[in-house]
């Protein structure tokens, strides 16, 4: 190996024993510029982006085809790969970026959504007197501050509570957290503080109060990870990088140096996944930034290359927002098996995770039921017994694969360092592996520095510290008010647009459709309970969205927030995309089926169907069975043993409630387990048993039938909207 450099960094968010925090205050580290000063310094090196808007994908592909030779070709459009492209292009290097799937389609969109320094690594630094661990935390805290500065619309500080249940832990954790603040120095977001038991319960009323001593609150950052990744890629495109998603590297190109006789990598054979067209992209230097797929690209270069990446799966679940306060997270530093669990508010929902288990490498990781239940059990340990933690309240679940840099002999991924490694092969392929979301920028800087040194490229120092990402420069906390006043958008929609697109939100608002209502004037929602609007689909295509999956998971975050809501929005999304991209009926059907498959396997919808099947047991008391039979027979007046839409319609009409037939079909289909067009008594009892066990929640049929039974004589309208949408 010609050159190898181990550098600081950690992976996304992961396990580790006691995720707590003894720290160091006396170690020194190389000095860095303050973020606010660094921006001024960086801005002197370059002018505004060369493109006001990112060029179209078609224009980018033409650039890839027609450019004789790039300085740098980056493979991989995750956070690190996009960061490498941005770092390189802003140094004046002719840069290309290709991604096999969509930008942020892998690990970078499946994180815990934290921008953090790593409180648990500070503990390792002091316990093992490890200077590298300390430097890793120090660097991550600097990068945290920078990221909050350059993308203020997509990120913000988040207070995280560490509940204390033993008196001796209070000074122990307090010292560690204070040292975390101290290491951050001027980059400290806000000072940590101690709460009494009563104050802790005021801030987090859902907390388990038995034996609670108090709590410590510290600050880290939180962001919209997929949108952040996209902002990095779009910013690189605006500065002149030729970026293309759905562009797969088939093999690496090589040429022989006439002086030394050695082969070196000189580009890549690329295939447009959408059209099947292949062409060569030549470059002086090729960077491999493919995350979990690092070794597959390295083996394209050298089939005998030893593996340097060991994958680890991290599962997260999303639950309704009422499980956590709107602006306070929770850290469980010592779970039943020594892992760490975060419980965080995000996009008005609640994220819980993560796990940390060895896994196989796949493009389509699937969250397991075992991991989902592990997280739920840990959440139960920290929440009040008044809060019933139900399996049916899991709105979405996903698994992300962390690309850990590891010793091949290690068997325990939880003990692996989250350092990142820049590796240069004999033929000049540069690989950046490992690392974590927060430090993507410094990882990119290290990688491009290595590329410049090894390949003798002419470029100056990195200029990305303080460089605003797309949407961040002219954003302000009150920008949404102008959207409401100037365009007639709902306040919730305006806040969402401002927090998603920053100063580009006005362009989305200009594309918004008239509602035909008195208020809001514009902004037709894709689904009623979320602020995503149809105009975002049109704008998403300008942001290189090519498929329905791109739209529901990374341009909007519907799939990560509520898979049922995402499925409801899909037909309209496909219709709008088809209109813009000239899809025929066959293509629309294909996109719809692919997106549903994505929701079913990768976003936890499969688990929903497994909670209620035709093989589900009926575990009800005899008194409950009699009560539910009585309710069922109010609809099955003819004692057929099943009910249809006709039976439900009859009961609704008797209490003066109107409902369209399509909605009724949808409601019954949720419980029609054998799909014969009717709900049988046994299926109804299976449903009620699953609801009692907490496996199913928000069943529209169960709510409708219960409300009808209670109101047959009172003629009160029946609510039929999905309740939370849990499964």
C-alpha positions in Angstrom: 0.0 0.0 0.0 1.6 3.2 -1.2 0.1 5.5 1.3 -2.3 5.2 4.2 -3.4 7.7 6.8 -5.6 7.1 9.8 -7.5 10.2 10.8 -10.1 11.3 13.3 -13.8 10.6 12.9 -16.7 8.5 14.0 -19.6 6.7 12.4 -23.1 8.1 12.2 -24.5 7.1 15.6 -23.9 3.8 17.2 -23.7 1.7 20.2 -20.9 1.5 22.7 -21.0 0.6 26.3 -22.0 3.3 28.8 -22.4 6.2 26.3 -21.3 8.7 28.9 -18.7 11.1 29.4 -15.6 11.4 31.4 -13.4 13.9 29.5 -10.1 15.6 29.0 -9.5 19.3 29.3 -5.7 19.5 29.0 -4.9 17.8 25.7 -3.9 20.1 22.9 -5.0 19.8 19.3 -4.0 21.7 16.2 -5.7 25.1 16.0 -8.6 25.8 13.7 -10.2 29.1 12.7 -13.4 30.1 14.4 -16.4 29.4 12.2 -17.5 33.0 11.8 -14.0 34.1 10.9 -13.4 31.2 8.7 -16.3 32.1 6.5 -14.9 35.5 5.8 -11.5 34.0 5.0 -13.0 31.4 2.8 -15.2 33.8 0.9 -12.1 35.7 -0.3 -10.9 32.7 -2.3 -13.8 32.3 -4.7 -16.7 34.2 -6.2 -20.4 33.2 -6.3 -21.3 29.8 -7.7 -21.0 29.6 -11.5 -24.6 28.4 -11.8 -27.5 30.2 -10.2 -29.4 26.9 -10.3 -27.9 23.4 -10.7 -27.8 22.3 -14.3 -30.3 19.6 -15.4 -29.3 16.0 -15.1 -29.2 15.8 -19.0 -26.8 18.7 -19.1 -24.6 17.1 -16.4 -24.5 13.8 -18.3 -23.4 15.7 -21.5 -20.6 17.3 -19.5 -19.5 13.9 -18.2 -19.4 12.6 -21.7 -17.8 15.5 -23.4 -15.1 16.5 -20.9 -11.7 15.0 -22.1 -10.4 14.6 -18.6 -11.5 15.7 -15.1 -9.0 16.4 -12.3 -11.1 14.4 -9.9 -13.9 11.8 -10.3 -15.7 11.0 -7.1 -17.7 7.7 -6.9 -20.5 7.8 -4.4 -23.1 10.5 -3.7 -23.5 10.1 0.0 -22.5 12.8 2.5 -18.7 12.1 2.2 -18.7 11.7 -1.6 -20.7 14.9 -2.1 -18.4 16.6 0.4 -15.4 15.5 -1.6 -16.9 16.9 -4.8 -17.7 20.3 -3.1 -14.3 20.5 -1.5 -12.5 19.7 -4.9 -14.6 22.0 -7.1 -14.3 25.0 -4.7 -10.5 24.6 -4.9 -10.7 25.1 -8.7 -10.4 21.4 -9.6 -12.4 20.1 -12.6 -14.7 17.7 -10.7 -17.2 15.0 -11.5 -19.4 13.0 -9.1 -21.4 9.8 -10.0 -23.8 7.9 -7.8 -25.3 4.5 -8.6 -28.6 5.3 -6.9 -29.9 8.6 -5.7 -27.9 11.1 -3.6 -28.2 10.1 0.0 -30.0 6.8 -0.9 -27.8 4.8 1.5 -26.5 5.3 5.0 -26.5 9.1 4.8 -30.4 9.3 4.8 -30.8 6.6 7.5 -29.0 8.2 10.5 -30.2 9.3 13.9 -30.4 12.8 12.5 -27.8 14.1 15.0 -24.9 16.4 14.4 -22.8 15.4 17.4 -19.4 15.5 18.9 -19.6 12.0 20.5 -20.0 12.2 24.3 -19.2 8.5 24.6 -15.9 8.8 22.8 -14.7 11.4 25.3 -15.1 8.7 28.0 -13.0 6.3 26.0 -10.3 9.0 25.6 -9.9 9.5 29.4 -10.3 5.8 30.3 -7.7 4.7 27.8 -5.6 7.9 27.7 -6.3 7.9 23.9 -5.2 11.1 22.3 -6.7 10.1 18.9 -10.2 9.6 20.6 -9.8 13.1 22.1 -8.8 14.7 18.8 -11.7 12.9 17.1 -14.2 14.5 19.6 -12.5 17.9 19.3 -12.7 17.8 15.5 -16.3 16.6 15.5 -17.3 19.5 17.8 -15.7 21.9 15.4 -17.5 20.4 12.5 -20.7 20.4 14.4 -20.5 24.2 14.8 -19.6 24.6 11.1 -22.5 22.6 9.9 -25.0 24.5 12.0 -23.5 27.7 10.6 -23.5 26.8 6.9 -27.0 25.2 6.8 -29.0 26.9 9.4 -32.3 26.1 7.7 -31.6 22.3 7.9 -30.0 22.2 11.3 -30.5 23.5 14.9 -29.2 22.9 18.4 -31.2 20.2 20.4 -31.2 19.9 24.1 -30.8 16.2 25.2 -31.8 15.0 28.6 -29.8 12.4 30.5 -32.1 11.1 33.3 -30.4 10.2 36.6 -31.7 7.4 38.7 -28.9 6.9 41.2 -27.4 9.7 43.3 -23.8 8.8 42.7 -24.3 9.1 38.9 -25.2 12.8 39.2 -21.7 14.2 39.9 -20.1 11.5 37.6 -22.2 12.5 34.6 -22.2 16.2 35.4 -18.3 16.3 35.3 -18.3 14.4 32.0 -20.9 16.6 30.4 -19.1 19.8 31.6 -15.9 18.5 30.1 -17.8 17.9 26.8 -18.7 21.6 26.9 -15.1 22.5 27.8 -13.6 20.5 24.9 -16.1 22.3 22.5 -14.7 25.6 23.8 -16.0 28.5 21.7 -17.9 26.0 19.6 -20.1 25.0 22.6 -23.7 25.4 21.5 -25.2 26.1 24.9 -24.0 25.3 28.4 -25.3 22.1 29.9 -27.2 22.3 33.2 -28.7 20.1 36.0 -32.5 19.7 36.6 -34.2 18.6 39.8 -36.6 15.8 39.6 -39.6 18.1 39.4 -38.1 20.3 36.7 -37.0 17.2 34.7 -40.6 16.0 34.7 -41.8 19.5 33.7 -39.6 19.3 30.6 -40.2 15.6 29.9 -43.5 14.7 31.5 -43.5 11.2 29.9 -40.4 10.2 31.8 -40.4 7.3 34.3 -40.5 9.2 37.7 -40.0 6.3 40.1 -36.5 6.6 41.7 -35.7 9.6 39.4 -33.1 11.7 41.1 -32.8 14.5 38.5 -31.4 15.0 35.1 -28.6 16.6 33.1 -29.3 18.5 29.9 -26.6 19.0 27.3 -26.8 20.3 23.7 -25.9 18.7 20.3 -27.1 19.4 16.8 -29.9 17.9 14.8 -30.5 18.0 11.1 -32.6 16.7 8.1 -29.9 14.3 6.9 -31.1 13.5 3.4 -31.9 17.1 2.6 -28.5 18.1 4.0 -26.7 15.6 1.8 -28.7 16.8 -1.2 -27.8 20.4 -0.3 -24.1 19.5 -0.4 -24.4 17.8 -3.8 -26.5 20.7 -5.2 -24.0 23.2 -4.0 -21.2 21.3 -5.7 -23.2 21.3 -8.9 -23.8 25.1 -8.6 -20.0 25.6 -8.2 -19.4 23.7 -11.4 -19.1 20.0 -10.5 -20.6 17.6 -13.0 -22.9 15.5 -10.7 -25.2 12.7 -11.8 -27.2 10.3 -9.8 -28.3 6.9 -11.2 -24.9 6.7 -12.8 -23.2 3.3 -12.0 -19.5 2.6 -12.3 -19.2 -0.6 -14.3 -15.4 -0.8 -14.0 -12.4 1.3 -13.5 -10.2 2.5 -16.4 -6.5 2.2 -16.3 -3.5 3.3 -18.3 0.2 2.5 -18.2 2.7 5.1 -17.2 5.4 5.1 -20.0 8.1 6.1 -17.6 7.5 3.5 -14.8 5.6 0.9 -16.7 3.0 0.8 -13.9 -0.8 0.9 -14.4 -2.8 3.7 -12.6 -6.5 4.4 -12.4 -7.5 6.9 -15.1 -11.3 7.1 -14.8 -14.3 4.8 -14.9 -16.7 3.2 -17.3 -20.1 4.5 -16.3 -23.6 3.3 -17.1 -26.7 5.5 -17.0 -29.1 3.3 -14.9 -32.1 5.0 -16.4 -31.3 4.5 -20.1 -28.7 1.7 -20.1 -26.2 3.9 -22.0 -22.5 3.4 -21.2 -19.6 5.8 -21.7 -16.1 6.5 -20.2 -15.4 9.3 -17.8 -11.7 10.0 -17.6 -9.9 11.7 -14.6 -6.5 12.2 -13.3 -7.6 11.0 -9.9 -10.5 8.7 -8.8 -11.9 8.9 -5.3 -13.9 5.9 -3.9 -16.4 7.3 -1.4 -19.0 4.5 -1.5 -19.6 3.8 2.2 -20.5 0.2 2.9 -19.6 -0.7 -0.7 -16.0 0.6 -0.3 -14.5 -2.8 -0.8 -16.4 -3.7 -4.0 -14.9 -0.6 -5.7 -11.4 -1.4 -4.3 -11.7 -4.9 -5.8 -12.4 -3.4 -9.2 -9.0 -1.9 -8.8 -7.3 -4.9 -7.3 -9.3 -8.2 -7.0 -6.9 -9.3 -4.2 -7.4 -6.2 -2.1 -8.0 -7.0 1.6 -11.3 -5.8 3.1 -11.0 -2.7 5.2 -14.7 -2.1 5.9 -16.9 -4.2 8.3 -20.6 -3.2 8.0 -22.8 -2.7 11.1 -26.6 -2.2 11.0 -28.4 0.5 12.9 -32.1 0.3 13.1 -34.4 3.3 14.0 -38.1 3.6 14.5 -40.5 6.6 14.3 -43.4 7.0 16.7 -46.0 9.7 17.1 -44.9 13.1 18.3 -46.7 12.7 21.6 -44.1 10.3 22.8 -41.6 13.1 23.4 -41.6 16.8 24.1 -41.3 19.0 20.9 -37.9 20.3 21.9 -36.2 17.9 24.2 -34.4 14.6 23.4 -33.5 11.8 25.7 -30.3 9.7 26.0 -30.3 6.2 27.5 -26.6 5.7 28.2 -26.8 2.1 29.4 -29.4 -0.2 27.8 -30.0 -3.7 28.9 -27.2 -4.9 26.6 -24.8 -2.0 27.0 -25.9 -0.1 23.9 -27.0 3.5 23.6 -30.5 4.6 22.7 -31.5 8.1 21.7 -35.2 9.2 21.9 -35.5 12.4 19.9 -38.2 14.7 18.5 -37.8 15.1 14.7 -40.2 16.7 12.1 -42.9 16.6 14.8 -42.5 12.9 15.3 -40.3 10.9 17.6 -37.2 8.9 16.5 -35.9 6.1 18.7 -32.7 4.2 18.0 -30.2 2.8 17.4 -29.0 -0.8 17.3 -25.5 -1.9 16.4 -25.2 -5.4 15.0 -23.0 -7.0 12.3 -24.7 -7.3 8.9 -24.3 -8.3 5.3 -23.8 -5.6 2.8 -26.9 -4.9 0.7 -28.5 -2.0 -1.2 -31.8 -2.7 0.5 -31.3 -3.2 4.2 -34.5 -4.3 6.1 -35.3 -3.5 9.7 -35.8 -6.7 11.7 -38.7 -7.2 14.1 -36.2 -8.3 16.7 -34.4 -4.9 16.6 -37.7 -3.0 16.5 -38.9 -4.8 19.7 -35.5 -4.2 21.3 -35.9 -0.5 20.9 -39.5 -0.5 22.1 -38.5 -2.4 25.2 -35.7 0.1 26.0 -38.1 3.0 25.5 -40.6 1.4 27.9 -37.9 1.3 30.6 -37.6 5.1 30.5 -41.2 6.2 30.0 -43.9 6.5 32.6 -46.1 3.5 33.1 -49.0 5.9 32.2 -47.7 5.9 28.6 -48.5 2.6 26.9 -45.7 2.0 24.4 -47.4 0.1 21.6 -45.9 -1.8 18.7 -48.8 -0.5 16.7 -47.5 3.1 17.1 -44.4 2.4 15.0 -45.1 4.6 12.0 -41.9 3.8 10.1 -38.7 1.8 10.7 -35.4 1.6 8.7 -32.0 0.1 8.9 -28.8 2.0 7.9 -25.5 0.3 7.3 -22.5 1.9 9.0 -19.2 1.5 7.1 -17.0 0.9 10.0 -13.2 0.7 9.6 -12.2 -2.4 11.3 -9.5 -4.9 12.1 -10.6 -8.1 10.2 -9.9 -10.1 13.3 -12.3 -8.2 15.4 -15.7 -9.9 16.2 -17.4 -7.1 18.1 -18.5 -4.1 16.0 -19.4 -2.2 19.2 -15.7 -2.0 20.2 -14.5 -0.8 16.8 -13.2 2.7 16.6 -15.2 5.0 14.4 -12.0 6.5 12.8 -12.0 7.2 9.1 -9.2 6.1 6.9 -7.8 7.6 3.6 -6.2 4.8 1.6 -4.3 5.0 -1.6 -3.8 1.9 -3.7 -0.7 1.1 -5.8 -2.6 2.2 -8.9 -3.6 5.5 -7.3 -7.2 4.8 -6.4 -8.0 6.9 -3.3 -10.5 5.4 -0.8 -12.2 7.3 2.0 -13.8 4.8 4.4 -15.4 4.9 7.8 -16.2 8.2 9.5 -19.4 9.8 10.6 -22.0 12.2 9.3 -20.8 15.2 11.4 -17.2 15.0 10.1 -18.0 14.6 6.4 -16.4 18.0 5.6 -13.1 17.3 7.3 -13.1 13.8 5.8 -13.5 15.3 2.4 -10.7 17.8 3.1 -8.3 15.0 4.1 -9.3 13.0 1.0 -8.8 15.8 -1.5 -5.5 16.8 0.3 -4.3 13.3 -0.4 -5.5 13.4 -4.0 -3.6 16.7 -4.6 -0.4 15.3 -3.0 -0.4 11.9 -4.7 -1.5 13.0 -8.2 0.3 16.4 -8.2 -2.8 18.4 -8.8 -2.6 22.2 -8.7 -5.0 23.5 -6.1 -5.0 25.6 -2.9 -6.2 24.7 0.6 -9.7 23.6 1.4 -12.3 26.4 1.3 -15.4 24.7 2.6 -15.2 25.9 6.3 -17.9 28.6 6.5 -19.1 28.0 2.9 -22.9 28.2 2.9 -24.8 25.2 1.5 -27.7 25.8 -0.9 -30.6 27.6 0.8 -28.6 28.7 3.8 -27.1 32.1 2.8 -30.2 34.3 2.9 -32.3 32.1 5.3 -33.7 33.7 8.5 -35.9 32.3 11.2 -38.7 34.6 10.1 -38.5 33.8 6.4 -41.6 31.7 6.6 -43.7 34.8 7.4 -42.9 36.3 4.0 -44.1 33.1 2.4 -47.4 33.4 4.2 -47.8 37.0 3.4 -46.6 37.0 -0.2 -48.1 33.8 -1.4 -51.0 32.9 0.9 -49.5 29.6 2.2 -50.6 28.0 5.5 -48.3 28.9 8.3 -47.3 25.2 8.9 -46.6 24.7 5.2 -44.6 27.9 5.0 -42.5 26.9 8.1 -41.9 23.5 6.5 -40.7 25.0 3.2 -38.4 27.5 4.9 -36.9 24.7 7.0 -36.5 22.4 4.0 -35.4 24.7 1.2 -34.1 27.8 3.0 -33.9 30.8 0.7 -35.0 28.6 -2.2 -38.5 28.2 -0.6 -39.8 31.1 -2.6 -39.1 29.2 -5.8 -41.2 26.3 -4.5 -44.0 28.7 -3.4 -44.1 30.2 -7.0 -44.8 26.7 -8.3 -47.6 26.0 -5.8 -51.1 25.4 -7.1 -54.2 27.4 -6.2 -56.3 25.6 -3.7 -59.6 27.1 -4.7 -60.3 27.9 -1.0 -60.5 31.2 0.8 -57.5 30.0 2.8 -54.8 28.9 2.1 -54.7 30.5 -1.3 -52.0 28.2 -2.7 -50.4 25.0 -1.6 -52.3 21.8 -2.2 -51.1 19.1 0.3 -50.0 15.7 -0.8 -51.5 14.2 2.3 -53.6 15.9 4.9 -51.6 15.4 8.1 -48.2 16.5 6.7 -47.2 19.9 5.3 -45.7 18.6 2.0 -47.3 20.2 -1.0 -47.7 19.2 -4.7 -45.3 21.9 -5.8 -42.5 20.1 -4.0 -42.8 17.2 -6.5 -42.2 19.6 -9.4 -39.4 21.3 -7.7 -37.9 17.9 -6.6 -37.4 17.0 -10.3 -35.2 20.1 -10.6 -33.2 18.6 -7.6 -32.5 15.5 -9.7 -35.4 13.3 -8.3 -35.8 10.6 -10.9 -38.1 8.1 -9.2 -41.1 8.0 -6.9 -38.9 6.6 -4.2 -36.6 9.6 -4.5 -39.6 11.8 -3.9 -41.1 10.1 -0.9 -37.9 9.3 0.9 -35.3 12.0 0.2 -37.0 15.1 -1.5 -39.8 14.8 1.0 -39.3 12.6 4.1 -42.8 11.0 4.1 -41.5 7.5 4.0 -39.3 8.1 7.1 -42.2 9.7 9.0 -45.2 7.6 8.2 -45.3 4.8 5.6 -49.1 4.7 5.4 -49.2 8.4 4.6 -46.4 7.9 2.0 -48.4 5.1 0.4 -51.5 7.4 0.3 -49.5 10.1 -1.4 -47.9 7.8 -3.9 -50.6 7.8 -6.7 -50.7 11.6 -6.8 -46.8 11.8 -6.7 -46.5 9.4 -9.6 -49.2 11.3 -11.5 -47.3 14.6 -11.1 -43.9 13.1 -11.9 -45.3 11.3 -14.9 -46.7 14.6 -16.2 -43.3 16.3 -15.8 -41.1 13.5 -17.0 -43.5 12.2 -19.8 -44.0 8.7 -18.2 -46.4 6.4 -20.0 -49.0 4.3 -18.1 -46.6 1.3 -18.0 -43.8 3.5 -16.4 -46.3 4.9 -13.9 -47.4 1.5 -12.8 -43.8 0.4 -12.5 -42.9 3.4 -10.4 -45.9 2.8 -8.1 -45.0 -0.9 -7.6 -41.3 -0.1 -6.9 -42.2 2.5 -4.4 -44.6 0.3 -2.6 -42.0 -2.5 -2.5 -39.6 0.0 -1.0 -42.1 1.0 1.7 -42.9 -2.6 2.4 -39.4 -3.9 2.9 -37.1 -1.0 3.7 -39.3 1.3 5.6 -41.1 -1.2 7.9 -44.4 -1.7 6.2 -43.7 -5.5 6.1 -43.8 -5.4 9.9 -47.3 -3.9 9.7 -48.7 -6.9 7.8 -47.0 -9.3 10.2 -48.8 -7.7 13.2 -52.2 -8.8 11.8 -52.5 -11.8 9.6 -54.9 -14.6 9.0 -52.8 -16.7 11.3 -52.9 -14.2 14.2 -54.1 -15.6 17.5 -57.2 -14.5 19.3 -56.2 -13.8 22.9 -59.3 -12.3 24.4 -61.2 -12.9 27.6 -64.7 -14.5 27.1 -66.3 -11.3 28.2 -64.4 -9.4 25.6 -65.3 -11.9 22.9 -69.0 -11.5 23.7 -68.7 -7.7 23.7 -67.0 -7.6 20.3 -69.4 -10.1 18.8 -72.3 -7.9 19.9 -70.6 -4.9 18.2 -70.0 -7.0 15.0 -73.6 -8.1 14.8 -74.9 -4.5 14.9 -73.4 -4.4 11.4 -74.1 -8.0 10.4 -77.8 -7.8 10.9 -78.5 -10.8 8.7 -76.1 -13.0 10.8 -74.1 -14.0 7.8 -70.9 -14.2 9.7 -69.3 -11.4 7.7 -69.8 -7.7 6.8 -69.3 -5.9 3.6 -69.3 -2.2 2.5 -73.1 -2.5 2.1 -73.5 -3.5 5.7 -71.4 -0.6 6.9 -73.1 1.8 4.6 -76.5 0.8 6.0 -75.4 1.5 9.6 -73.9 4.8 8.7 -77.0 5.9 6.8 -79.1 5.1 9.9 -77.1 7.6 11.9 -77.0 10.2 9.0 -73.3 9.7 8.1 -72.2 9.8 4.5 -69.0 8.1 3.3 -67.9 7.4 -0.3 -67.7 3.8 -1.4 -63.9 4.0 -2.2 -63.1 5.0 1.4 -65.3 2.2 2.7 -63.4 -0.3 0.6 -60.1 1.0 1.9 -61.3 0.8 5.5 -62.5 -2.8 5.1 -59.5 -3.9 3.1 -57.2 -3.0 6.0 -58.8 -5.9 8.0 -59.8 -8.2 5.1 -56.9 -10.6 5.8 -57.9 -13.3 3.2 -58.7 -10.6 0.7 -62.1 -12.0 -0.3 -63.9 -8.6 -0.2 -65.5 -9.0 3.2 -64.6 -8.9 6.9 -65.5 -12.1 8.7 -66.2 -12.3 12.5 -62.9 -14.2 13.1 -60.9 -11.4 11.3 -62.7 -8.8 13.4 -61.8 -10.7 16.6 -58.2 -11.0 15.4 -58.1 -7.3 14.9 -59.4 -6.5 18.3 -57.0 -9.0 19.9 -54.1 -7.3 18.1 -55.3 -3.9 19.3 -55.4 -5.0 22.9 -51.9 -6.4 22.7 -50.7 -3.0 21.2 -49.6 -4.6 17.9 -52.1 -2.5 15.9 -53.3 1.0 16.5 -55.3 3.5 14.6 -57.5 1.0 12.9 -60.2 3.0 11.1 -62.7 0.0 11.1 -62.3 -0.6 14.8 -62.8 3.1 15.6 -65.7 3.4 13.2 -67.5 0.4 14.6 -66.9 1.4 18.2 -68.2 4.9 17.6 -71.2 3.7 15.7 -72.1 1.3 18.5 -71.9 4.2 21.0 -73.8 6.7 18.9 -76.5 4.8 17.0 -79.2 6.6 19.0 -77.4 9.9 19.4 -76.6 10.4 15.7 -73.1 11.8 16.3 -70.8 11.9 13.2 -68.1 9.3 13.2 -64.5 10.3 12.7 -62.8 8.1 10.0 -59.4 9.8 9.6 -56.4 7.6 10.3 -55.4 7.9 13.9 -51.7 8.5 14.0 -51.3 6.0 11.2 -49.4 3.5 13.4 -49.1 -0.1 12.6 
